[in-house]
Every structure is written in C-alpha cells, then in structure tokens.
Amino acid sequence: MEENALKKFTTAKFISFALGFFGLQFAWQMRIILSGPVTEELGASPLLFGLIWLAGPFTGMVVQPLIGALSDKTRTVFGRRRPYLLGGALLSALALWALPNSSPITNWFASVFHIQLPVWSALLFAAVMIWILDACVNIAQGPYRALVPDVVPQEQHSIANSYISLAIGLGSVFAAGVAPFLKWAFNFEMSIPAQFIMAAIAFSLGMLWTCITIKEHNSIQEKTTQEEKLNIIQSLKDFFGLSPEVAKICWMQFFTWIGTMCMMIYFTQYSVHTVFAVPDLSDVHETMKTAFDSAVLAGTNFSSICFALFNLVCFLVAIPIGILSVKFGNKKVHVISMLSMALAYVGMGLTINPKLVALFMGIAGIGWASISALPFAMLSQFIKPGTEGSVMGIFNIFIAGPQVFVCTLVSWIINKCMFITDIGVNYHWEYTFFIGAVCLLVATIFASQIHEKISEPHEEQG
C-alpha cells in the first residue's frame, strides 16, 4: 500500500467535483453566444470582433501557466488550488455583470465626470470586460484541471475528466437553453443583461460548492513544499522532458483547438448572417438595425438552441466516452470522436437549412465531449506529483495559442470574403467550418501516433 495513495471517488463525489466546472462553463458559454451580438451592436466589424476575441488566447497563454505554477507553490489553510478557483469565479461575476451594460456604464461615467467620451468608448469598455472575464476564467480553469491528478487516483483520471466533460455539456445546455425555453414556454423574453447575471450566479455558487466539498490531499501539499521553485524556462524543459509522447499530444491539441474555436467563435454570427441572412449591421444607421432586430434575435436564439443541442450531446456521451476509453484506450475513442466532428463541420459549411445545421451541431457534440476530457487524461499519465498546476498551465498554451490564429487570420479571411446582397453587405461565415474541418483531420493524424502509457490501478487507503 502506497503511503500517499488516493481514495477512489464515488459518483456523488465526482458530481460535487464537477459542479464548479458546470458554473465555469455556464459563464463561458454565455460569453461565447452573446459577445458577438453585444459587440456588433456597439460597432464591431468581423475583423474587430476577432481581435476582441484575442482576449481568450492571450490571457490563456499568460495567465494559466503563471497561475498553474503559482498554485503548485501556494500554501494556505484553504489549500493550493481553491483560492484560485473561488477568486476567479468572483471576479468573473463582476465582469459578467458589466459586459452587457457597457453603454450604460460609460454613459454614467461621462455624466458623473462631465466629459465627452468618443463613440467607441462603450465598445472599448466591453472589450476590456471580455479580457477581464477571460483572464478570470483562466485563473480558475488551470488549477481546476490540476485538481484531477491532485485528488483523484490515476486509474480514475479518464472518468474524472469525463465528469468535467459532462459538466461542460450540462452547463452549456443550461446557459444556451434557458432563454429560448422561457420564450417558448412562457413567451418571456429574457434580456441579455439578465442572462449574464444568471451566468455570474451559476459560476459563483457552483465553484463555491466544489471548494467546500472537495478537500485537497495534504500529503501532496507537504511533499511539494520541499521542491525548489522553478522558473518558466525550466518548467518548459521539464514539461517536454516528461515523455516524447507529450509533444505529440501538444501538436494534437494545437490543431484540435484551431478547429474547435472556428466554430465556437463564429457560430452565432454564422447563424445570424448566413442561416438567417441578416446583413452586416456593424456600420449601418440605427433605423436599419432596428428593422432587423427580430431577425437578429431569431438568429441568436437559433444559435443558443444549436449550442444547447451541441452540449446536450456532449453531456449524454461524456460518461460513455470515459467508459469506452478505459476499455479501448483514450487514443482510439478520441480519433473516432474528432472525425465525427470534422464531418459535421463539412455538413454545416454546405447547408443553410436550420434543421440540418442543428443536426450537424448535435453530431459535433460527440467530438466536444472527447476534446473536453481525453487529451487531459492522456497528458495526466505523464505528470510528476507536485507539478500538476504548472503542467496543466503550460498545456493550456496549446489550447490558447491556436486561438490567436482563429482570431486573426480566420477573421481576416472572413473580412475579405464580402459579398453584396439586395439588402446590404454580408460575409461568408461558413468558410470557418471548412478551415476547422481540415485542422481537426490534422489533429487526428497526430492523435493516431500517440503511444499511451499503461498504468496499474492504485490501491485504496484503508
């Protein structure tokens, strides 16, 4: 019996563990769905919208490695990870409230200080709130992922990450589905600020529950107090020195997340402007914006429904994917799941039929369930005890870095692919799905080359 062996998690404990990620994903999904309409209303073009989205990758590449390494060294009565989990959630809640209120807040500021602000001040404020929100989500997310090897036995890592995937799916379903459901069932139109406040409450309460119910492993904390502090260069050397397979996993993640974010970032705009044929409204008169209010709302609600379906499938297949990965291996299950997502992307790029688009989004949810779980399970096989936070933080570079490509080059391509309709200018938003499909296929090639470590089950503590 190993002195520091971890007790196996029960189903109830897995649920408590995943509840914080439910809240995190609730908030993140709201940001994905609604940041496009909020910023376009304030004057953001497709290229500017992509540049604003750089908040995610830049904060991910900087914040997660830094916070991950700090959490490895943190010593408090509350543990190593929990201060970051709760702190990130509470700061995110403030940004979630402020983002949809950017125009009222800047107008209030101008009236209080008796100054004339430029017309783009509200858009600038919204962009700053998005950057703060993304930074705070990353503050919580890196240490959260590091909790898996901290507190869960190695033979349960795939299942633990599948519960996180389940929480991602369920949190996204609720975030995307509440407003359309209220409209359908009670004819109640939930405002965008109200939806953001709902996300702030879900994030704060979910993370608080996880912080209260999941206790960090004291023996690991005591062990890591004896380790020397590592600088970032040494951390990178140690990261890639874990195994030759780590580099393959990183390349797989790099192309996976180009493909994933091609859909995540642009799907709402694709729904509004391609499926519902609304012209670009970033530089038109207020009268024209008002004329298309109902169509924009219909497109946004359709996007929410599709994201709900996408994440519902993720929720339904998350645990089966974890079980199948234990039986057949992470690699095989992951390759098949990503191939299904790539085919769904091609389907969405070739049709504007709402029913087919919704169907393809559901199929893509299979890949999302796997992407949210199995790469982390693959990597966790090679992590040394006491370095979980820094390893997961560095690994996030290969999730956040690819998004720079999507936010810049892909948005530039869309901006260049303009066409004129009878009612105004529009863009070929569907091109993002073809780019995403190619990148997912490249990711499957890297995944197929990974040699997984076969681990022996740990004994439980008596």
C-alpha positions as CSV (number, residue, x, y, z in Angstrom):
1,M,0.0,0.0,0.0
2,E,1.4,3.4,-1.0
3,E,1.6,5.9,1.8
4,N,0.1,8.7,-0.3
5,A,-2.5,6.6,-2.3
6,L,-5.7,8.4,-3.0
7,K,-9.1,7.1,-2.2
8,K,-11.4,6.3,-5.1
9,F,-14.1,8.8,-5.9
10,T,-17.7,7.8,-5.6
11,T,-20.3,9.0,-8.1
12,A,-21.6,11.6,-5.5
13,K,-18.0,12.9,-5.1
14,F,-17.5,13.2,-8.8
15,I,-20.6,15.2,-9.1
16,S,-19.5,17.6,-6.4
17,F,-16.1,17.8,-8.0
18,A,-17.6,18.7,-11.4
19,L,-20.2,21.2,-10.2
20,G,-17.7,24.1,-10.2
21,F,-16.9,23.4,-13.8
22,F,-20.6,23.4,-14.5
23,G,-20.7,27.0,-13.3
24,L,-17.5,27.9,-15.1
25,Q,-18.8,26.6,-18.4
26,F,-22.2,28.2,-17.9
27,A,-20.4,31.6,-17.7
28,W,-18.1,30.8,-20.6
29,Q,-20.9,29.6,-22.9
30,M,-22.8,32.8,-22.2
31,R,-19.8,34.7,-23.3
32,I,-19.5,32.6,-26.5
33,I,-23.1,33.0,-27.5
34,L,-23.7,36.6,-26.6
35,S,-20.4,38.5,-27.0
36,G,-20.9,38.7,-30.8
37,P,-24.3,40.4,-30.7
38,V,-23.2,42.7,-27.8
39,T,-20.0,43.9,-29.6
40,E,-21.6,44.1,-33.1
41,E,-24.3,46.3,-31.6
42,L,-21.5,48.6,-30.4
43,G,-19.9,48.8,-33.8
44,A,-17.5,45.8,-34.1
45,S,-16.8,44.5,-37.7
46,P,-15.9,40.8,-38.3
47,L,-12.2,41.6,-38.1
48,L,-12.5,43.8,-34.9
49,F,-14.7,41.1,-33.4
50,G,-12.0,38.5,-34.0
51,L,-9.4,40.9,-32.4
52,I,-11.5,41.3,-29.4
53,W,-11.6,37.5,-29.1
54,L,-7.8,37.6,-28.7
55,A,-8.6,38.1,-25.0
56,G,-9.1,34.4,-24.6
57,P,-5.8,33.1,-26.1
58,F,-3.6,35.9,-24.8
59,T,-4.9,35.5,-21.2
60,G,-4.8,31.7,-21.6
61,M,-1.2,31.7,-22.7
62,V,0.0,34.1,-20.0
63,V,-2.4,33.6,-17.1
64,Q,-2.8,29.8,-17.0
65,P,0.9,28.9,-17.0
66,L,1.6,31.6,-14.4
67,I,-1.4,30.7,-12.1
68,G,-0.7,27.0,-12.6
69,A,2.9,27.3,-11.4
70,L,1.8,29.6,-8.5
71,S,-0.9,27.2,-7.4
72,D,1.8,24.4,-7.2
73,K,3.7,26.6,-4.7
74,T,0.7,28.2,-2.9
75,R,0.3,27.3,0.8
76,T,-2.9,28.4,2.6
77,V,-5.3,26.9,5.1
78,F,-7.7,26.6,2.2
79,G,-5.3,24.5,0.0
80,R,-3.3,25.1,-3.1
81,R,-6.0,25.3,-5.8
82,R,-9.1,26.5,-4.1
83,P,-8.1,30.2,-3.6
84,Y,-7.7,30.5,-7.4
85,L,-10.9,28.7,-8.1
86,L,-13.1,30.9,-5.9
87,G,-11.2,34.1,-6.7
88,G,-11.5,33.6,-10.4
89,A,-15.2,32.9,-10.1
90,L,-16.0,36.0,-8.1
91,L,-14.0,38.3,-10.3
92,S,-15.6,36.8,-13.4
93,A,-19.1,37.5,-11.9
94,L,-18.3,41.2,-11.8
95,A,-17.2,41.2,-15.4
96,L,-20.2,39.2,-16.5
97,W,-22.5,41.9,-15.0
98,A,-20.6,44.8,-16.5
99,L,-20.1,43.5,-20.1
100,P,-23.7,43.8,-21.4
101,N,-24.1,47.1,-19.5
102,S,-21.1,48.7,-21.3
103,S,-23.1,51.5,-22.8
104,P,-25.0,52.5,-19.7
105,I,-21.8,52.3,-17.6
106,T,-19.8,54.5,-20.0
107,N,-22.7,57.0,-20.2
108,W,-22.9,57.1,-16.4
109,F,-19.2,57.7,-16.2
110,A,-19.4,60.6,-18.7
111,S,-22.3,62.2,-16.9
112,V,-20.7,62.0,-13.5
113,F,-17.4,63.4,-14.6
114,H,-19.0,65.8,-17.1
115,I,-16.8,64.7,-20.0
116,Q,-17.5,63.8,-23.7
117,L,-16.4,60.3,-24.4
118,P,-15.8,59.1,-28.0
119,V,-18.4,57.0,-29.7
120,W,-16.2,53.9,-29.5
121,S,-15.8,54.2,-25.7
122,A,-18.6,51.6,-25.0
123,L,-17.0,49.1,-27.4
124,L,-13.6,49.6,-25.7
125,F,-15.2,49.1,-22.3
126,A,-16.9,45.9,-23.5
127,A,-13.6,44.7,-24.9
128,V,-11.9,45.3,-21.6
129,M,-14.6,43.4,-19.7
130,I,-14.1,40.5,-22.1
131,W,-10.4,40.5,-21.4
132,I,-11.0,40.6,-17.6
133,L,-13.6,37.8,-17.9
134,D,-11.3,35.6,-19.9
135,A,-8.4,36.2,-17.6
136,C,-10.5,35.3,-14.5
137,V,-11.9,32.2,-16.2
138,N,-8.3,31.1,-16.9
139,I,-7.4,31.8,-13.3
140,A,-9.9,29.3,-12.2
141,Q,-9.6,26.8,-15.1
142,G,-5.9,25.9,-14.8
143,P,-5.9,25.0,-11.1
144,Y,-9.2,23.2,-11.6
145,R,-7.7,20.8,-14.2
146,A,-4.7,20.4,-11.8
147,L,-7.1,19.1,-9.1
148,V,-7.7,15.9,-11.1
149,P,-4.2,14.4,-10.5
150,D,-4.1,16.1,-7.1
151,V,-7.1,14.3,-5.6
152,V,-8.2,11.5,-8.0
153,P,-6.5,8.1,-8.3
154,Q,-4.7,7.7,-11.7
155,E,-7.0,4.8,-12.8
156,Q,-10.0,7.2,-12.4
157,H,-8.4,10.1,-14.4
158,S,-10.4,9.4,-17.6
159,I,-13.6,9.1,-15.6
160,A,-12.9,12.3,-13.7
161,N,-12.2,14.2,-16.9
162,S,-15.3,12.7,-18.4
163,Y,-17.3,14.2,-15.4
164,I,-15.8,17.5,-16.2
165,S,-16.8,17.0,-19.8
166,L,-20.3,16.1,-18.6
167,A,-20.3,19.4,-16.5
168,I,-19.2,21.3,-19.6
169,G,-22.0,19.9,-21.6
170,L,-24.7,20.4,-19.0
171,G,-23.5,23.9,-18.0
172,S,-23.6,24.9,-21.7
173,V,-27.0,23.3,-22.2
174,F,-28.5,25.4,-19.4
175,A,-26.7,28.6,-20.4
176,A,-27.8,28.2,-24.0
177,G,-31.3,26.8,-23.4
178,V,-32.8,28.9,-20.6
179,A,-33.7,32.0,-22.7
180,P,-35.1,30.1,-25.7
181,F,-37.1,27.8,-23.3
182,L,-38.6,30.8,-21.4
183,K,-39.6,32.3,-24.7
184,W,-41.1,29.1,-26.0
185,A,-42.9,28.0,-22.8
186,F,-44.0,31.4,-21.3
187,N,-43.4,33.9,-24.1
188,F,-41.0,35.7,-21.8
189,E,-38.1,37.5,-23.4
190,M,-35.0,37.2,-21.2
191,S,-32.8,40.2,-21.7
192,I,-29.1,39.8,-22.5
193,P,-28.0,41.5,-19.2
194,A,-30.3,39.1,-17.2
195,Q,-28.7,36.2,-19.0
196,F,-25.2,37.4,-18.0
197,I,-26.3,37.9,-14.4
198,M,-27.7,34.3,-14.4
199,A,-24.2,33.1,-15.5
200,A,-22.5,35.1,-12.8
201,I,-24.6,33.5,-10.1
202,A,-24.1,30.0,-11.6
203,F,-20.3,30.4,-11.7
204,S,-20.0,31.7,-8.2
205,L,-22.3,29.2,-6.5
206,G,-21.0,26.2,-8.4
207,M,-17.4,26.9,-7.7
208,L,-18.2,27.7,-4.0
209,W,-19.8,24.2,-3.7
210,T,-16.8,22.4,-5.2
211,C,-14.4,24.4,-3.0
212,I,-16.4,23.4,0.1
213,T,-16.9,19.7,-0.7
214,I,-13.5,18.7,-2.3
215,K,-10.6,18.6,0.1
216,E,-7.1,18.8,-1.3
217,H,-4.6,16.0,-0.4
218,N,-2.4,17.2,2.4
219,S,0.4,14.7,1.7
220,I,0.8,16.2,-1.7
221,Q,1.0,19.7,-0.3
222,E,3.6,18.6,2.2
223,K,5.6,16.9,-0.5
224,T,5.7,19.9,-2.8
225,T,6.8,22.3,0.0
226,Q,10.3,20.6,-0.3
227,E,10.6,21.3,-4.0
228,E,12.6,24.2,-5.4
229,K,10.8,27.0,-7.2
230,L,11.2,26.6,-11.0
231,N,11.4,29.4,-13.5
232,I,9.3,29.3,-16.7
233,I,12.2,28.1,-18.9
234,Q,12.9,25.2,-16.5
235,S,9.2,24.4,-16.3
236,L,9.1,24.2,-20.1
237,K,12.1,21.9,-20.2
238,D,10.6,19.7,-17.6
239,F,7.3,19.7,-19.4
240,F,8.7,18.4,-22.7
241,G,11.0,16.1,-20.8
242,L,8.1,14.2,-19.3
243,S,7.9,11.9,-22.4
244,P,8.3,12.0,-26.2
245,E,4.5,11.5,-26.3
246,V,3.9,14.9,-24.7
247,A,5.0,16.7,-27.9
248,K,2.5,14.6,-29.9
249,I,-0.3,15.4,-27.5
250,C,0.5,19.1,-27.7
251,W,0.5,19.1,-31.5
252,M,-2.8,17.3,-31.4
253,Q,-4.2,19.9,-29.1
254,F,-2.9,22.8,-31.3
255,F,-4.8,21.7,-34.4
256,T,-7.8,20.5,-32.4
257,W,-8.3,23.9,-30.9
258,I,-8.0,25.7,-34.2
259,G,-10.8,23.5,-35.4
260,T,-12.9,23.9,-32.2
261,M,-12.6,27.7,-32.0
262,C,-13.5,28.1,-35.7
263,M,-17.0,27.0,-34.6
264,M,-17.1,28.4,-31.0
265,I,-16.1,32.0,-32.0
266,Y,-18.1,32.4,-35.2
267,F,-21.2,30.2,-34.9
268,T,-23.6,32.9,-33.6
269,Q,-22.5,35.2,-36.4
270,Y,-22.9,32.4,-38.9
271,S,-26.4,31.7,-37.6
272,V,-27.5,35.4,-37.7
273,H,-25.8,36.3,-41.0
274,T,-25.7,33.1,-43.0
275,V,-28.6,30.9,-41.9
276,F,-31.0,33.9,-41.2
277,A,-29.5,36.1,-44.0
278,V,-29.2,39.2,-41.8
279,P,-26.7,41.7,-43.5
280,D,-23.8,43.1,-41.5
281,L,-25.0,45.7,-39.1
282,S,-21.7,47.0,-37.6
283,D,-21.7,50.2,-39.7
284,V,-25.3,51.0,-40.6
285,H,-27.9,53.5,-39.4
286,E,-29.8,52.8,-36.3
287,T,-33.0,52.6,-38.3
288,M,-31.7,49.7,-40.2
289,K,-30.5,48.0,-37.0
290,T,-34.0,48.4,-35.6
291,A,-35.5,46.9,-38.7
292,F,-33.5,43.7,-38.3
293,D,-34.0,43.4,-34.5
294,S,-36.4,40.5,-34.8
295,A,-34.2,38.6,-37.3
296,V,-31.1,39.1,-35.2
297,L,-33.0,37.8,-32.1
298,A,-34.2,34.8,-34.1
299,G,-30.7,34.1,-35.3
300,T,-29.3,34.5,-31.8
301,N,-32.0,32.2,-30.3
302,F,-31.3,29.6,-33.0
303,S,-27.6,29.8,-32.2
304,S,-28.5,29.2,-28.5
305,I,-30.6,26.2,-29.4
306,C,-27.9,24.7,-31.5
307,F,-25.3,25.3,-28.8
308,A,-27.7,23.7,-26.3
309,L,-28.1,20.7,-28.6
310,F,-24.3,20.5,-29.2
311,N,-23.7,20.5,-25.4
312,L,-26.6,18.2,-24.7
313,V,-25.0,15.5,-26.8
314,C,-21.7,16.3,-25.0
315,F,-23.5,15.8,-21.7
316,L,-25.1,12.5,-22.9
317,V,-21.9,10.9,-24.3
318,A,-19.4,12.2,-21.8
319,I,-19.6,9.3,-19.3
320,P,-19.9,6.6,-22.1
321,I,-16.8,8.1,-23.7
322,G,-14.9,7.8,-20.4
323,I,-16.0,4.2,-20.0
324,L,-15.1,3.3,-23.6
325,S,-11.7,5.0,-23.2
326,V,-11.0,2.8,-20.2
327,K,-11.8,-0.3,-22.3
328,F,-10.4,0.6,-25.7
329,G,-7.9,3.3,-24.9
330,N,-8.1,7.1,-25.0
331,K,-6.5,7.4,-28.4
332,K,-8.9,5.2,-30.4
333,V,-12.0,6.8,-28.8
334,H,-10.6,10.3,-29.3
335,V,-9.8,9.8,-33.0
336,I,-13.3,8.5,-33.8
337,S,-14.9,11.3,-31.9
338,M,-12.9,14.0,-33.7
339,L,-13.6,12.5,-37.1
340,S,-17.3,12.8,-36.4
341,M,-16.9,16.4,-35.5
342,A,-14.9,17.1,-38.7
343,L,-17.6,15.6,-40.9
344,A,-20.3,17.6,-39.0
345,Y,-18.3,20.8,-39.8
346,V,-18.3,20.0,-43.5
347,G,-22.1,19.4,-43.4
348,M,-22.6,22.8,-41.8
349,G,-20.4,24.5,-44.4
350,L,-22.5,23.1,-47.2
351,T,-26.1,23.9,-46.0
352,I,-28.1,26.8,-44.6
353,N,-31.1,24.6,-43.7
354,P,-31.7,25.2,-40.0
355,K,-32.8,21.7,-39.2
356,L,-29.7,20.2,-40.9
357,V,-27.4,22.8,-39.1
358,A,-28.9,21.8,-35.8
359,L,-28.4,18.1,-36.6
360,F,-24.8,18.6,-37.5
361,M,-24.2,20.7,-34.3
362,G,-25.5,17.7,-32.3
363,I,-23.1,15.3,-34.1
364,A,-20.2,17.8,-33.4
365,G,-21.1,17.5,-29.7
366,I,-19.6,13.9,-29.7
367,G,-16.2,15.4,-30.6
368,W,-16.6,18.1,-28.0
369,A,-17.2,15.6,-25.2
370,S,-14.0,13.8,-26.1
371,I,-11.9,17.1,-26.6
372,S,-13.0,18.2,-23.1
373,A,-11.8,15.1,-21.4
374,L,-9.4,12.7,-23.2
375,P,-6.4,14.9,-24.1
376,F,-6.2,15.8,-20.4
377,A,-6.4,12.1,-19.4
378,M,-3.6,11.3,-21.9
379,L,-1.4,14.0,-20.5
380,S,-2.1,13.2,-16.9
381,Q,-0.4,9.8,-17.4
382,F,3.0,11.6,-17.6
383,I,2.6,14.2,-14.9
384,K,5.0,14.1,-11.9
385,P,3.4,14.7,-8.5
386,G,3.7,18.3,-7.3
387,T,3.9,19.8,-10.8
388,E,0.2,19.4,-11.8
389,G,-0.6,23.1,-11.9
390,S,2.4,24.1,-14.0
391,V,2.0,21.2,-16.4
392,M,-1.7,22.0,-17.0
393,G,-0.9,25.7,-17.3
394,I,1.8,25.0,-19.9
395,F,-0.5,22.6,-21.7
396,N,-3.1,25.4,-22.0
397,I,-0.7,27.2,-24.3
398,F,-1.5,24.6,-26.9
399,I,-5.2,25.4,-26.4
400,A,-5.0,29.2,-26.2
401,G,-2.2,29.7,-28.8
402,P,-4.2,28.3,-31.7
403,Q,-7.0,30.7,-31.0
404,V,-4.7,33.6,-32.0
405,F,-4.7,32.1,-35.5
406,V,-8.5,31.8,-35.4
407,C,-9.0,35.4,-34.1
408,T,-6.6,37.0,-36.6
409,L,-6.1,35.1,-39.8
410,V,-9.6,33.4,-39.9
411,S,-11.3,36.7,-39.1
412,W,-9.2,38.4,-41.7
413,I,-10.3,35.8,-44.3
414,I,-13.9,36.4,-43.4
415,N,-13.5,40.1,-43.6
416,K,-12.1,39.7,-47.1
417,C,-14.8,37.4,-48.2
418,M,-17.5,40.0,-48.5
419,F,-20.4,39.9,-50.9
420,I,-23.3,42.2,-51.7
421,T,-27.0,41.3,-51.3
422,D,-30.1,43.1,-52.1
423,I,-30.4,44.3,-48.5
424,G,-26.7,45.1,-47.8
425,V,-23.2,43.7,-47.2
426,N,-22.7,40.2,-45.9
427,Y,-19.7,37.8,-45.3
428,H,-19.0,34.1,-45.9
429,W,-19.1,33.0,-42.3
430,E,-19.5,29.3,-43.4
431,Y,-15.8,29.3,-44.5
432,T,-14.7,28.9,-40.9
433,F,-16.2,25.4,-40.9
434,F,-14.1,24.2,-43.8
435,I,-10.9,25.6,-42.1
436,G,-11.9,23.9,-38.9
437,A,-12.6,20.5,-40.5
438,V,-9.1,20.5,-42.1
439,C,-7.5,21.3,-38.8
440,L,-9.5,18.5,-37.0
441,L,-8.3,16.0,-39.5
442,V,-4.7,17.0,-39.0
443,A,-5.3,16.6,-35.2
444,T,-6.5,13.1,-35.7
445,I,-3.3,12.2,-37.5
446,F,-1.2,13.4,-34.6
447,A,-3.5,11.6,-32.2
448,S,-3.1,8.3,-34.0
449,Q,0.7,8.5,-33.4
450,I,0.5,8.7,-29.6
451,H,1.7,5.7,-27.6
452,E,-0.2,5.7,-24.3
453,K,1.2,4.7,-21.0
454,I,-0.5,1.7,-19.5
455,S,-0.9,2.4,-15.7
456,E,-1.6,-0.1,-13.0
457,P,-4.5,0.6,-10.6
458,H,-3.6,2.1,-7.3
459,E,-4.6,0.5,-4.0
460,E,-7.0,2.4,-1.9
461,Q,-6.2,3.8,1.5
462,G,-7.6,1.7,4.3
